[in-house]
Amino acid sequence: MATILLVVAAFIAFGGAIFHGYSGSKIYMDNYRGSNLSPRTQSLSLLSWQMFTVFY
């Protein structure tokens, strides 16, 4: 029973990471593309977003 609960929790966590990585990234990219940040700052900002998704 404990193994089943662990597997279900892992699938829920994986689904959350996919949702956060895809949907959140689209929203985040739309916001920073409209900003006046330099291209290097934009790429570092997107990299930090993706790293946050991995550690989420």
mmCIF entry with sequence, helices, sheets and N, C-alpha, C, O atoms, coordinates in Angstrom:
data_MODEL
# 
_entry.id   MODEL 
# 
_entity.id                         1 
_entity.type                       polymer 
_entity.pdbx_number_of_molecules   1 
# 
_entity_poly.entity_id                      1 
_entity_poly.type                           'polypeptide(L)' 
_entity_poly.nstd_linkage                   no 
_entity_poly.nstd_monomer                   no 
_entity_poly.pdbx_seq_one_letter_code       MATILLVVAAFIAFGGAIFHGYSGSKIYMDNYRGSNLSPRTQSLSLLSWQMFTVFY 
_entity_poly.pdbx_seq_one_letter_code_can   MATILLVVAAFIAFGGAIFHGYSGSKIYMDNYRGSNLSPRTQSLSLLSWQMFTVFY 
_entity_poly.pdbx_strand_id                 A 
# 
loop_
_entity_poly_seq.entity_id 
_entity_poly_seq.num 
_entity_poly_seq.mon_id 
_entity_poly_seq.hetero 
1 1  MET n 
1 2  ALA n 
1 3  THR n 
1 4  ILE n 
1 5  LEU n 
1 6  LEU n 
1 7  VAL n 
1 8  VAL n 
1 9  ALA n 
1 10 ALA n 
1 11 PHE n 
1 12 ILE n 
1 13 ALA n 
1 14 PHE n 
1 15 GLY n 
1 16 GLY n 
1 17 ALA n 
1 18 ILE n 
1 19 PHE n 
1 20 HIS n 
1 21 GLY n 
1 22 TYR n 
1 23 SER n 
1 24 GLY n 
1 25 SER n 
1 26 LYS n 
1 27 ILE n 
1 28 TYR n 
1 29 MET n 
1 30 ASP n 
1 31 ASN n 
1 32 TYR n 
1 33 ARG n 
1 34 GLY n 
1 35 SER n 
1 36 ASN n 
1 37 LEU n 
1 38 SER n 
1 39 PRO n 
1 40 ARG n 
1 41 THR n 
1 42 GLN n 
1 43 SER n 
1 44 LEU n 
1 45 SER n 
1 46 LEU n 
1 47 LEU n 
1 48 SER n 
1 49 TRP n 
1 50 GLN n 
1 51 MET n 
1 52 PHE n 
1 53 THR n 
1 54 VAL n 
1 55 PHE n 
1 56 TYR n 
# 
_struct_asym.id          A 
_struct_asym.entity_id   1 
# 
loop_
_struct_conf.conf_type_id 
_struct_conf.id 
_struct_conf.pdbx_PDB_helix_id 
_struct_conf.beg_label_comp_id 
_struct_conf.beg_label_asym_id 
_struct_conf.beg_label_seq_id 
_struct_conf.pdbx_beg_PDB_ins_code 
_struct_conf.end_label_comp_id 
_struct_conf.end_label_asym_id 
_struct_conf.end_label_seq_id 
_struct_conf.pdbx_end_PDB_ins_code 
_struct_conf.beg_auth_comp_id 
_struct_conf.beg_auth_asym_id 
_struct_conf.beg_auth_seq_id 
_struct_conf.end_auth_comp_id 
_struct_conf.end_auth_asym_id 
_struct_conf.end_auth_seq_id 
_struct_conf.pdbx_PDB_helix_class 
_struct_conf.details 
_struct_conf.pdbx_PDB_helix_length 
HELX_P HELX_P1 AA1 ALA A 2  ? ARG A 33 ? ALA A 2  ARG A 33 1 ? 32 
HELX_P HELX_P2 AA2 PRO A 39 ? PHE A 55 ? PRO A 39 PHE A 55 1 ? 17 
# 
_struct_conf_type.id          HELX_P 
_struct_conf_type.criteria    ? 
_struct_conf_type.reference   ? 
# 
loop_
_atom_site.group_PDB 
_atom_site.id 
_atom_site.type_symbol 
_atom_site.label_atom_id 
_atom_site.label_alt_id 
_atom_site.label_comp_id 
_atom_site.label_asym_id 
_atom_site.label_entity_id 
_atom_site.label_seq_id 
_atom_site.pdbx_PDB_ins_code 
_atom_site.Cartn_x 
_atom_site.Cartn_y 
_atom_site.Cartn_z 
_atom_site.occupancy 
_atom_site.B_iso_or_equiv 
_atom_site.pdbx_formal_charge 
_atom_site.auth_seq_id 
_atom_site.auth_comp_id 
_atom_site.auth_asym_id 
_atom_site.auth_atom_id 
_atom_site.pdbx_PDB_model_num 
ATOM 1   N N  . MET A 1 1  ? 0.819  -1.201 0.000   1.00 0.00 ? 1  MET A N  1 
ATOM 2   C CA . MET A 1 1  ? 0.000  0.000  0.000   1.00 0.00 ? 1  MET A CA 1 
ATOM 3   C C  . MET A 1 1  ? 0.862  1.263  0.000   1.00 0.00 ? 1  MET A C  1 
ATOM 4   O O  . MET A 1 1  ? 0.553  2.240  -0.683  1.00 0.00 ? 1  MET A O  1 
ATOM 5   N N  . ALA A 1 2  ? 1.949  1.228  0.778   1.00 0.00 ? 2  ALA A N  1 
ATOM 6   C CA . ALA A 1 2  ? 2.823  2.399  0.858   1.00 0.00 ? 2  ALA A CA 1 
ATOM 7   C C  . ALA A 1 2  ? 3.502  2.660  -0.484  1.00 0.00 ? 2  ALA A C  1 
ATOM 8   O O  . ALA A 1 2  ? 3.729  3.811  -0.856  1.00 0.00 ? 2  ALA A O  1 
ATOM 9   N N  . THR A 1 3  ? 3.822  1.595  -1.206  1.00 0.00 ? 3  THR A N  1 
ATOM 10  C CA . THR A 1 3  ? 4.465  1.756  -2.506  1.00 0.00 ? 3  THR A CA 1 
ATOM 11  C C  . THR A 1 3  ? 3.521  2.411  -3.504  1.00 0.00 ? 3  THR A C  1 
ATOM 12  O O  . THR A 1 3  ? 3.941  3.246  -4.305  1.00 0.00 ? 3  THR A O  1 
ATOM 13  N N  . ILE A 1 4  ? 2.274  2.043  -3.459  1.00 0.00 ? 4  ILE A N  1 
ATOM 14  C CA . ILE A 1 4  ? 1.280  2.631  -4.362  1.00 0.00 ? 4  ILE A CA 1 
ATOM 15  C C  . ILE A 1 4  ? 1.122  4.124  -4.078  1.00 0.00 ? 4  ILE A C  1 
ATOM 16  O O  . ILE A 1 4  ? 1.054  4.936  -5.001  1.00 0.00 ? 4  ILE A O  1 
ATOM 17  N N  . LEU A 1 5  ? 1.064  4.474  -2.802  1.00 0.00 ? 5  LEU A N  1 
ATOM 18  C CA . LEU A 1 5  ? 0.936  5.893  -2.445  1.00 0.00 ? 5  LEU A CA 1 
ATOM 19  C C  . LEU A 1 5  ? 2.165  6.691  -2.885  1.00 0.00 ? 5  LEU A C  1 
ATOM 20  O O  . LEU A 1 5  ? 2.050  7.833  -3.329  1.00 0.00 ? 5  LEU A O  1 
ATOM 21  N N  . LEU A 1 6  ? 3.327  6.078  -2.756  1.00 0.00 ? 6  LEU A N  1 
ATOM 22  C CA . LEU A 1 6  ? 4.554  6.741  -3.191  1.00 0.00 ? 6  LEU A CA 1 
ATOM 23  C C  . LEU A 1 6  ? 4.559  6.960  -4.701  1.00 0.00 ? 6  LEU A C  1 
ATOM 24  O O  . LEU A 1 6  ? 4.967  8.024  -5.167  1.00 0.00 ? 6  LEU A O  1 
ATOM 25  N N  . VAL A 1 7  ? 4.119  5.986  -5.458  1.00 0.00 ? 7  VAL A N  1 
ATOM 26  C CA . VAL A 1 7  ? 4.065  6.099  -6.919  1.00 0.00 ? 7  VAL A CA 1 
ATOM 27  C C  . VAL A 1 7  ? 3.041  7.167  -7.317  1.00 0.00 ? 7  VAL A C  1 
ATOM 28  O O  . VAL A 1 7  ? 3.303  7.965  -8.216  1.00 0.00 ? 7  VAL A O  1 
ATOM 29  N N  . VAL A 1 8  ? 1.896  7.189  -6.666  1.00 0.00 ? 8  VAL A N  1 
ATOM 30  C CA . VAL A 1 8  ? 0.878  8.207  -6.958  1.00 0.00 ? 8  VAL A CA 1 
ATOM 31  C C  . VAL A 1 8  ? 1.422  9.606  -6.643  1.00 0.00 ? 8  VAL A C  1 
ATOM 32  O O  . VAL A 1 8  ? 1.215  10.541 -7.416  1.00 0.00 ? 8  VAL A O  1 
ATOM 33  N N  . ALA A 1 9  ? 2.109  9.745  -5.524  1.00 0.00 ? 9  ALA A N  1 
ATOM 34  C CA . ALA A 1 9  ? 2.707  11.042 -5.169  1.00 0.00 ? 9  ALA A CA 1 
ATOM 35  C C  . ALA A 1 9  ? 3.759  11.455 -6.193  1.00 0.00 ? 9  ALA A C  1 
ATOM 36  O O  . ALA A 1 9  ? 3.872  12.635 -6.525  1.00 0.00 ? 9  ALA A O  1 
ATOM 37  N N  . ALA A 1 10 ? 4.527  10.493 -6.693  1.00 0.00 ? 10 ALA A N  1 
ATOM 38  C CA . ALA A 1 10 ? 5.540  10.805 -7.702  1.00 0.00 ? 10 ALA A CA 1 
ATOM 39  C C  . ALA A 1 10 ? 4.895  11.284 -9.001  1.00 0.00 ? 10 ALA A C  1 
ATOM 40  O O  . ALA A 1 10 ? 5.396  12.214 -9.632  1.00 0.00 ? 10 ALA A O  1 
ATOM 41  N N  . PHE A 1 11 ? 3.790  10.661 -9.405  1.00 0.00 ? 11 PHE A N  1 
ATOM 42  C CA . PHE A 1 11 ? 3.096  11.104 -10.619 1.00 0.00 ? 11 PHE A CA 1 
ATOM 43  C C  . PHE A 1 11 ? 2.491  12.489 -10.436 1.00 0.00 ? 11 PHE A C  1 
ATOM 44  O O  . PHE A 1 11 ? 2.507  13.297 -11.365 1.00 0.00 ? 11 PHE A O  1 
ATOM 45  N N  . ILE A 1 12 ? 1.962  12.773 -9.263  1.00 0.00 ? 12 ILE A N  1 
ATOM 46  C CA . ILE A 1 12 ? 1.416  14.108 -8.996  1.00 0.00 ? 12 ILE A CA 1 
ATOM 47  C C  . ILE A 1 12 ? 2.531  15.148 -9.043  1.00 0.00 ? 12 ILE A C  1 
ATOM 48  O O  . ILE A 1 12 ? 2.357  16.217 -9.628  1.00 0.00 ? 12 ILE A O  1 
ATOM 49  N N  . ALA A 1 13 ? 3.672  14.843 -8.433  1.00 0.00 ? 13 ALA A N  1 
ATOM 50  C CA . ALA A 1 13 ? 4.806  15.770 -8.459  1.00 0.00 ? 13 ALA A CA 1 
ATOM 51  C C  . ALA A 1 13 ? 5.314  15.976 -9.882  1.00 0.00 ? 13 ALA A C  1 
ATOM 52  O O  . ALA A 1 13 ? 5.650  17.098 -10.262 1.00 0.00 ? 13 ALA A O  1 
ATOM 53  N N  . PHE A 1 14 ? 5.372  14.916 -10.663 1.00 0.00 ? 14 PHE A N  1 
ATOM 54  C CA . PHE A 1 14 ? 5.826  15.022 -12.045 1.00 0.00 ? 14 PHE A CA 1 
ATOM 55  C C  . PHE A 1 14 ? 4.858  15.873 -12.859 1.00 0.00 ? 14 PHE A C  1 
ATOM 56  O O  . PHE A 1 14 ? 5.282  16.704 -13.662 1.00 0.00 ? 14 PHE A O  1 
ATOM 57  N N  . GLY A 1 15 ? 3.565  15.668 -12.654 1.00 0.00 ? 15 GLY A N  1 
ATOM 58  C CA . GLY A 1 15 ? 2.564  16.485 -13.343 1.00 0.00 ? 15 GLY A CA 1 
ATOM 59  C C  . GLY A 1 15 ? 2.679  17.955 -12.976 1.00 0.00 ? 15 GLY A C  1 
ATOM 60  O O  . GLY A 1 15 ? 2.536  18.826 -13.834 1.00 0.00 ? 15 GLY A O  1 
ATOM 61  N N  . GLY A 1 16 ? 2.938  18.235 -11.704 1.00 0.00 ? 16 GLY A N  1 
ATOM 62  C CA . GLY A 1 16 ? 3.133  19.616 -11.276 1.00 0.00 ? 16 GLY A CA 1 
ATOM 63  C C  . GLY A 1 16 ? 4.358  20.250 -11.906 1.00 0.00 ? 16 GLY A C  1 
ATOM 64  O O  . GLY A 1 16 ? 4.333  21.421 -12.287 1.00 0.00 ? 16 GLY A O  1 
ATOM 65  N N  . ALA A 1 17 ? 5.429  19.480 -12.018 1.00 0.00 ? 17 ALA A N  1 
ATOM 66  C CA . ALA A 1 17 ? 6.646  19.996 -12.649 1.00 0.00 ? 17 ALA A CA 1 
ATOM 67  C C  . ALA A 1 17 ? 6.429  20.269 -14.126 1.00 0.00 ? 17 ALA A C  1 
ATOM 68  O O  . ALA A 1 17 ? 6.911  21.274 -14.648 1.00 0.00 ? 17 ALA A O  1 
ATOM 69  N N  . ILE A 1 18 ? 5.708  19.384 -14.806 1.00 0.00 ? 18 ILE A N  1 
ATOM 70  C CA . ILE A 1 18 ? 5.404  19.602 -16.225 1.00 0.00 ? 18 ILE A CA 1 
ATOM 71  C C  . ILE A 1 18 ? 4.543  20.844 -16.397 1.00 0.00 ? 18 ILE A C  1 
ATOM 72  O O  . ILE A 1 18 ? 4.811  21.676 -17.264 1.00 0.00 ? 18 ILE A O  1 
ATOM 73  N N  . PHE A 1 19 ? 3.517  20.969 -15.575 1.00 0.00 ? 19 PHE A N  1 
ATOM 74  C CA . PHE A 1 19 ? 2.644  22.142 -15.660 1.00 0.00 ? 19 PHE A CA 1 
ATOM 75  C C  . PHE A 1 19 ? 3.424  23.413 -15.369 1.00 0.00 ? 19 PHE A C  1 
ATOM 76  O O  . PHE A 1 19 ? 3.290  24.401 -16.091 1.00 0.00 ? 19 PHE A O  1 
ATOM 77  N N  . HIS A 1 20 ? 4.226  23.401 -14.332 1.00 0.00 ? 20 HIS A N  1 
ATOM 78  C CA . HIS A 1 20 ? 5.006  24.577 -13.960 1.00 0.00 ? 20 HIS A CA 1 
ATOM 79  C C  . HIS A 1 20 ? 6.016  24.920 -15.041 1.00 0.00 ? 20 HIS A C  1 
ATOM 80  O O  . HIS A 1 20 ? 6.213  26.092 -15.362 1.00 0.00 ? 20 HIS A O  1 
ATOM 81  N N  . GLY A 1 21 ? 6.654  23.909 -15.601 1.00 0.00 ? 21 GLY A N  1 
ATOM 82  C CA . GLY A 1 21 ? 7.664  24.146 -16.627 1.00 0.00 ? 21 GLY A CA 1 
ATOM 83  C C  . GLY A 1 21 ? 7.085  24.646 -17.928 1.00 0.00 ? 21 GLY A C  1 
ATOM 84  O O  . GLY A 1 21 ? 7.670  25.527 -18.559 1.00 0.00 ? 21 GLY A O  1 
ATOM 85  N N  . TYR A 1 22 ? 5.957  24.113 -18.351 1.00 0.00 ? 22 TYR A N  1 
ATOM 86  C CA . TYR A 1 22 ? 5.382  24.492 -19.645 1.00 0.00 ? 22 TYR A CA 1 
ATOM 87  C C  . TYR A 1 22 ? 4.529  25.751 -19.536 1.00 0.00 ? 22 TYR A C  1 
ATOM 88  O O  . TYR A 1 22 ? 4.817  26.755 -20.187 1.00 0.00 ? 22 TYR A O  1 
ATOM 89  N N  . SER A 1 23 ? 3.497  25.702 -18.731 1.00 0.00 ? 23 SER A N  1 
ATOM 90  C CA . SER A 1 23 ? 2.573  26.837 -18.637 1.00 0.00 ? 23 SER A CA 1 
ATOM 91  C C  . SER A 1 23 ? 3.239  28.055 -18.004 1.00 0.00 ? 23 SER A C  1 
ATOM 92  O O  . SER A 1 23 ? 3.101  29.178 -18.488 1.00 0.00 ? 23 SER A O  1 
ATOM 93  N N  . GLY A 1 24 ? 3.954  27.816 -16.927 1.00 0.00 ? 24 GLY A N  1 
ATOM 94  C CA . GLY A 1 24 ? 4.635  28.928 -16.264 1.00 0.00 ? 24 GLY A CA 1 
ATOM 95  C C  . GLY A 1 24 ? 5.677  29.575 -17.146 1.00 0.00 ? 24 GLY A C  1 
ATOM 96  O O  . GLY A 1 24 ? 5.842  30.795 -17.139 1.00 0.00 ? 24 GLY A O  1 
ATOM 97  N N  . SER A 1 25 ? 6.382  28.748 -17.910 1.00 0.00 ? 25 SER A N  1 
ATOM 98  C CA . SER A 1 25 ? 7.404  29.280 -18.805 1.00 0.00 ? 25 SER A CA 1 
ATOM 99  C C  . SER A 1 25 ? 6.779  30.132 -19.908 1.00 0.00 ? 25 SER A C  1 
ATOM 100 O O  . SER A 1 25 ? 7.333  31.169 -20.275 1.00 0.00 ? 25 SER A O  1 
ATOM 101 N N  . LYS A 1 26 ? 5.632  29.707 -20.440 1.00 0.00 ? 26 LYS A N  1 
ATOM 102 C CA . LYS A 1 26 ? 4.966  30.511 -21.464 1.00 0.00 ? 26 LYS A CA 1 
ATOM 103 C C  . LYS A 1 26 ? 4.554  31.875 -20.907 1.00 0.00 ? 26 LYS A C  1 
ATOM 104 O O  . LYS A 1 26 ? 4.765  32.903 -21.551 1.00 0.00 ? 26 LYS A O  1 
ATOM 105 N N  . ILE A 1 27 ? 3.979  31.878 -19.737 1.00 0.00 ? 27 ILE A N  1 
ATOM 106 C CA . ILE A 1 27 ? 3.559  33.142 -19.112 1.00 0.00 ? 27 ILE A CA 1 
ATOM 107 C C  . ILE A 1 27 ? 4.782  34.006 -18.816 1.00 0.00 ? 27 ILE A C  1 
ATOM 108 O O  . ILE A 1 27 ? 4.779  35.208 -19.083 1.00 0.00 ? 27 ILE A O  1 
ATOM 109 N N  . TYR A 1 28 ? 5.818  33.393 -18.267 1.00 0.00 ? 28 TYR A N  1 
ATOM 110 C CA . TYR A 1 28 ? 7.029  34.113 -17.912 1.00 0.00 ? 28 TYR A CA 1 
ATOM 111 C C  . TYR A 1 28 ? 7.704  34.699 -19.150 1.00 0.00 ? 28 TYR A C  1 
ATOM 112 O O  . TYR A 1 28 ? 8.157  35.843 -19.129 1.00 0.00 ? 28 TYR A O  1 
ATOM 113 N N  . MET A 1 29 ? 7.774  33.916 -20.231 1.00 0.00 ? 29 MET A N  1 
ATOM 114 C CA . MET A 1 29 ? 8.419  34.391 -21.455 1.00 0.00 ? 29 MET A CA 1 
ATOM 115 C C  . MET A 1 29 ? 7.651  35.561 -22.066 1.00 0.00 ? 29 MET A C  1 
ATOM 116 O O  . MET A 1 29 ? 8.263  36.501 -22.574 1.00 0.00 ? 29 MET A O  1 
ATOM 117 N N  . ASP A 1 30 ? 6.330  35.517 -22.024 1.00 0.00 ? 30 ASP A N  1 
ATOM 118 C CA . ASP A 1 30 ? 5.553  36.632 -22.551 1.00 0.00 ? 30 ASP A CA 1 
ATOM 119 C C  . ASP A 1 30 ? 5.832  37.912 -21.772 1.00 0.00 ? 30 ASP A C  1 
ATOM 120 O O  . ASP A 1 30 ? 5.899  38.996 -22.352 1.00 0.00 ? 30 ASP A O  1 
ATOM 121 N N  . ASN A 1 31 ? 5.994  37.786 -20.466 1.00 0.00 ? 31 ASN A N  1 
ATOM 122 C CA . ASN A 1 31 ? 6.244  38.971 -19.637 1.00 0.00 ? 31 ASN A CA 1 
ATOM 123 C C  . ASN A 1 31 ? 7.626  39.562 -19.869 1.00 0.00 ? 31 ASN A C  1 
ATOM 124 O O  . ASN A 1 31 ? 7.765  40.781 -19.975 1.00 0.00 ? 31 ASN A O  1 
ATOM 125 N N  . TYR A 1 32 ? 8.646  38.723 -19.950 1.00 0.00 ? 32 TYR A N  1 
ATOM 126 C CA . TYR A 1 32 ? 9.975  39.317 -20.069 1.00 0.00 ? 32 TYR A CA 1 
ATOM 127 C C  . TYR A 1 32 ? 10.321 39.689 -21.491 1.00 0.00 ? 32 TYR A C  1 
ATOM 128 O O  . TYR A 1 32 ? 11.226 40.499 -21.695 1.00 0.00 ? 32 TYR A O  1 
ATOM 129 N N  . ARG A 1 33 ? 9.647  39.139 -22.487 1.00 0.00 ? 33 ARG A N  1 
ATOM 130 C CA . ARG A 1 33 ? 9.881  39.591 -23.865 1.00 0.00 ? 33 ARG A CA 1 
ATOM 131 C C  . ARG A 1 33 ? 9.398  41.017 -24.066 1.00 0.00 ? 33 ARG A C  1 
ATOM 132 O O  . ARG A 1 33 ? 9.955  41.756 -24.877 1.00 0.00 ? 33 ARG A O  1 
ATOM 133 N N  . GLY A 1 34 ? 8.369  41.405 -23.333 1.00 0.00 ? 34 GLY A N  1 
ATOM 134 C CA . GLY A 1 34 ? 7.847  42.759 -23.424 1.00 0.00 ? 34 GLY A CA 1 
ATOM 135 C C  . GLY A 1 34 ? 8.641  43.766 -22.612 1.00 0.00 ? 34 GLY A C  1 
ATOM 136 O O  . GLY A 1 34 ? 8.367  44.965 -22.676 1.00 0.00 ? 34 GLY A O  1 
ATOM 137 N N  . SER A 1 35 ? 9.628  43.294 -21.844 1.00 0.00 ? 35 SER A N  1 
ATOM 138 C CA . SER A 1 35 ? 10.411 44.195 -21.009 1.00 0.00 ? 35 SER A CA 1 
ATOM 139 C C  . SER A 1 35 ? 11.582 44.774 -21.802 1.00 0.00 ? 35 SER A C  1 
ATOM 140 O O  . SER A 1 35 ? 11.830 44.392 -22.946 1.00 0.00 ? 35 SER A O  1 
ATOM 141 N N  . ASN A 1 36 ? 12.281 45.688 -21.176 1.00 0.00 ? 36 ASN A N  1 
ATOM 142 C CA . ASN A 1 36 ? 13.412 46.322 -21.848 1.00 0.00 ? 36 ASN A CA 1 
ATOM 143 C C  . ASN A 1 36 ? 14.746 45.772 -21.329 1.00 0.00 ? 36 ASN A C  1 
ATOM 144 O O  . ASN A 1 36 ? 15.745 46.490 -21.296 1.00 0.00 ? 36 ASN A O  1 
ATOM 145 N N  . LEU A 1 37 ? 14.758 44.512 -20.931 1.00 0.00 ? 37 LEU A N  1 
ATOM 146 C CA . LEU A 1 37 ? 15.986 43.879 -20.467 1.00 0.00 ? 37 LEU A CA 1 
ATOM 147 C C  . LEU A 1 37 ? 16.891 43.540 -21.654 1.00 0.00 ? 37 LEU A C  1 
ATOM 148 O O  . LEU A 1 37 ? 16.420 43.326 -22.771 1.00 0.00 ? 37 LEU A O  1 
ATOM 149 N N  . SER A 1 38 ? 18.184 43.497 -21.391 1.00 0.00 ? 38 SER A N  1 
ATOM 150 C CA . SER A 1 38 ? 19.120 43.123 -22.451 1.00 0.00 ? 38 SER A CA 1 
ATOM 151 C C  . SER A 1 38 ? 18.957 41.642 -22.775 1.00 0.00 ? 38 SER A C  1 
ATOM 152 O O  . SER A 1 38 ? 18.461 40.883 -21.942 1.00 0.00 ? 38 SER A O  1 
ATOM 153 N N  . PRO A 1 39 ? 19.364 41.220 -23.968 1.00 0.00 ? 39 PRO A N  1 
ATOM 154 C CA . PRO A 1 39 ? 19.220 39.801 -24.339 1.00 0.00 ? 39 PRO A CA 1 
ATOM 155 C C  . PRO A 1 39 ? 19.933 38.848 -23.376 1.00 0.00 ? 39 PRO A C  1 
ATOM 156 O O  . PRO A 1 39 ? 19.427 37.763 -23.090 1.00 0.00 ? 39 PRO A O  1 
ATOM 157 N N  . ARG A 1 40 ? 21.091 39.247 -22.883 1.00 0.00 ? 40 ARG A N  1 
ATOM 158 C CA . ARG A 1 40 ? 21.809 38.386 -21.935 1.00 0.00 ? 40 ARG A CA 1 
ATOM 159 C C  . ARG A 1 40 ? 21.021 38.231 -20.641 1.00 0.00 ? 40 ARG A C  1 
ATOM 160 O O  . ARG A 1 40 ? 20.933 37.132 -20.094 1.00 0.00 ? 40 ARG A O  1 
ATOM 161 N N  . THR A 1 41 ? 20.454 39.318 -20.154 1.00 0.00 ? 41 THR A N  1 
ATOM 162 C CA . THR A 1 41 ? 19.652 39.261 -18.939 1.00 0.00 ? 41 THR A CA 1 
ATOM 163 C C  . THR A 1 41 ? 18.406 38.421 -19.153 1.00 0.00 ? 41 THR A C  1 
ATOM 164 O O  . THR A 1 41 ? 17.991 37.684 -18.259 1.00 0.00 ? 41 THR A O  1 
ATOM 165 N N  . GLN A 1 42 ? 17.811 38.526 -20.327 1.00 0.00 ? 42 GLN A N  1 
ATOM 166 C CA . GLN A 1 42 ? 16.631 37.715 -20.628 1.00 0.00 ? 42 GLN A CA 1 
ATOM 167 C C  . GLN A 1 42 ? 16.975 36.228 -20.633 1.00 0.00 ? 42 GLN A C  1 
ATOM 168 O O  . GLN A 1 42 ? 16.226 35.418 -20.086 1.00 0.00 ? 42 GLN A O  1 
ATOM 169 N N  . SER A 1 43 ? 18.092 35.867 -21.241 1.00 0.00 ? 43 SER A N  1 
ATOM 170 C CA . SER A 1 43 ? 18.452 34.453 -21.293 1.00 0.00 ? 43 SER A CA 1 
ATOM 171 C C  . SER A 1 43 ? 18.805 33.927 -19.906 1.00 0.00 ? 43 SER A C  1 
ATOM 172 O O  . SER A 1 43 ? 18.452 32.794 -19.577 1.00 0.00 ? 43 SER A O  1 
ATOM 173 N N  . LEU A 1 44 ? 19.489 34.717 -19.087 1.00 0.00 ? 44 LEU A N  1 
ATOM 174 C CA . LEU A 1 44 ? 19.792 34.285 -17.726 1.00 0.00 ? 44 LEU A CA 1 
ATOM 175 C C  . LEU A 1 44 ? 18.528 34.179 -16.887 1.00 0.00 ? 44 LEU A C  1 
ATOM 176 O O  . LEU A 1 44 ? 18.421 33.306 -16.025 1.00 0.00 ? 44 LEU A O  1 
ATOM 177 N N  . SER A 1 45 ? 17.586 35.053 -17.134 1.00 0.00 ? 45 SER A N  1 
ATOM 178 C CA . SER A 1 45 ? 16.325 35.007 -16.416 1.00 0.00 ? 45 SER A CA 1 
ATOM 179 C C  . SER A 1 45 ? 15.552 33.741 -16.763 1.00 0.00 ? 45 SER A C  1 
ATOM 180 O O  . SER A 1 45 ? 14.993 33.093 -15.878 1.00 0.00 ? 45 SER A O  1 
ATOM 181 N N  . LEU A 1 46 ? 15.515 33.388 -18.036 1.00 0.00 ? 46 LEU A N  1 
ATOM 182 C CA . LEU A 1 46 ? 14.839 32.160 -18.452 1.00 0.00 ? 46 LEU A CA 1 
ATOM 183 C C  . LEU A 1 46 ? 15.561 30.934 -17.892 1.00 0.00 ? 46 LEU A C  1 
ATOM 184 O O  . LEU A 1 46 ? 14.916 29.970 -17.479 1.00 0.00 ? 46 LEU A O  1 
ATOM 185 N N  . LEU A 1 47 ? 16.882 30.965 -17.875 1.00 0.00 ? 47 LEU A N  1 
ATOM 186 C CA . LEU A 1 47 ? 17.645 29.866 -17.299 1.00 0.00 ? 47 LEU A CA 1 
ATOM 187 C C  . LEU A 1 47 ? 17.319 29.687 -15.821 1.00 0.00 ? 47 LEU A C  1 
ATOM 188 O O  . LEU A 1 47 ? 17.165 28.560 -15.351 1.00 0.00 ? 47 LEU A O  1 
ATOM 189 N N  . SER A 1 48 ? 17.214 30.788 -15.090 1.00 0.00 ? 48 SER A N  1 
ATOM 190 C CA . SER A 1 48 ? 16.882 30.676 -13.671 1.00 0.00 ? 48 SER A CA 1 
ATOM 191 C C  . SER A 1 48 ? 15.468 30.134 -13.490 1.00 0.00 ? 48 SER A C  1 
ATOM 192 O O  . SER A 1 48 ? 15.213 29.391 -12.542 1.00 0.00 ? 48 SER A O  1 
ATOM 193 N N  . TRP A 1 49 ? 14.544 30.494 -14.384 1.00 0.00 ? 49 TRP A N  1 
ATOM 194 C CA . TRP A 1 49 ? 13.191 29.941 -14.307 1.00 0.00 ? 49 TRP A CA 1 
ATOM 195 C C  . TRP A 1 49 ? 13.213 28.425 -14.496 1.00 0.00 ? 49 TRP A C  1 
ATOM 196 O O  . TRP A 1 49 ? 12.553 27.694 -13.757 1.00 0.00 ? 49 TRP A O  1 
ATOM 197 N N  . GLN A 1 50 ? 13.969 27.956 -15.480 1.00 0.00 ? 50 GLN A N  1 
ATOM 198 C CA . GLN A 1 50 ? 14.034 26.524 -15.738 1.00 0.00 ? 50 GLN A CA 1 
ATOM 199 C C  . GLN A 1 50 ? 14.722 25.779 -14.588 1.00 0.00 ? 50 GLN A C  1 
ATOM 200 O O  . GLN A 1 50 ? 14.318 24.667 -14.247 1.00 0.00 ? 50 GLN A O  1 
ATOM 201 N N  . MET A 1 51 ? 15.741 26.374 -13.997 1.00 0.00 ? 51 MET A N  1 
ATOM 202 C CA . MET A 1 51 ? 16.400 25.740 -12.853 1.00 0.00 ? 51 MET A CA 1 
ATOM 203 C C  . MET A 1 51 ? 15.443 25.668 -11.663 1.00 0.00 ? 51 MET A C  1 
ATOM 204 O O  . MET A 1 51 ? 15.434 24.677 -10.933 1.00 0.00 ? 51 MET A O  1 
ATOM 205 N N  . PHE A 1 52 ? 14.648 26.703 -11.467 1.00 0.00 ? 52 PHE A N  1 
ATOM 206 C CA . PHE A 1 52 ? 13.660 26.670 -10.400 1.00 0.00 ? 52 PHE A CA 1 
ATOM 207 C C  . PHE A 1 52 ? 12.655 25.547 -10.644 1.00 0.00 ? 52 PHE A C  1 
ATOM 208 O O  . PHE A 1 52 ? 12.230 24.880 -9.701  1.00 0.00 ? 52 PHE A O  1 
ATOM 209 N N  . THR A 1 53 ? 12.277 25.338 -11.894 1.00 0.00 ? 53 THR A N  1 
ATOM 210 C CA . THR A 1 53 ? 11.346 24.257 -12.224 1.00 0.00 ? 53 THR A CA 1 
ATOM 211 C C  . THR A 1 53 ? 11.957 22.898 -11.917 1.00 0.00 ? 53 THR A C  1 
ATOM 212 O O  . THR A 1 53 ? 11.265 22.006 -11.426 1.00 0.00 ? 53 THR A O  1 
ATOM 213 N N  . VAL A 1 54 ? 13.251 22.727 -12.202 1.00 0.00 ? 54 VAL A N  1 
ATOM 214 C CA . VAL A 1 54 ? 13.902 21.453 -11.949 1.00 0.00 ? 54 VAL A CA 1 
ATOM 215 C C  . VAL A 1 54 ? 13.947 21.171 -10.439 1.00 0.00 ? 54 VAL A C  1 
ATOM 216 O O  . VAL A 1 54 ? 13.710 20.043 -10.008 1.00 0.00 ? 54 VAL A O  1 
ATOM 217 N N  . PHE A 1 55 ? 14.250 22.198 -9.647  1.00 0.00 ? 55 PHE A N  1 
ATOM 218 C CA . PHE A 1 55 ? 14.346 21.994 -8.201  1.00 0.00 ? 55 PHE A CA 1 
ATOM 219 C C  . PHE A 1 55 ? 13.018 22.054 -7.503  1.00 0.00 ? 55 PHE A C  1 
ATOM 220 O O  . PHE A 1 55 ? 12.938 21.776 -6.306  1.00 0.00 ? 55 PHE A O  1 
ATOM 221 N N  . TYR A 1 56 ? 11.966 22.411 -8.220  1.00 0.00 ? 56 TYR A N  1 
ATOM 222 C CA . TYR A 1 56 ? 10.632 22.495 -7.642  1.00 0.00 ? 56 TYR A CA 1 
ATOM 223 C C  . TYR A 1 56 ? 10.192 21.116 -7.314  1.00 0.00 ? 56 TYR A C  1 
ATOM 224 O O  . TYR A 1 56 ? 9.086  20.925 -6.809  1.00 0.00 ? 56 TYR A O  1 
# 
